[in-house]
Amino acid sequence: MKFISVRDFKNSSATIWQELPEEREMVITNNGKPIALLTPLSDKTLEDTLSAVRRARAINAVKLIQQQSVENGTDKMTLEEINYEIKMARKERKK
């Protein structure tokens, strides 16, 4: 996978677009940190690619929630405790 700085992306965009189909994926970086992913698309692959990206985001969101739950110690809560927390949050929201 090729990494490209924002500056290189601005200065060499024509070359990057030509290389993209062969590279398959390129990561755009800013100050050495990834900020975007370029991947070739077509009318035929657009919906499938968007669906795959959205699915990957959802999976990552669930993993993050699970990790936070472990860090906060809430991963060991009983169903009764969970239901109580939900009840209290709803009660607080009604105020």
Secondary structure, 3 states (H helix, E strand, C coil): CEEEEHHHHHHCHHHHHHHHHHHCCEEEEECCEEEEEECCCCCCCHHHHHHHHHHHHHHHHHHHHHHHHHHHCHHHCCHHHHHHHHHHHHHHHHC
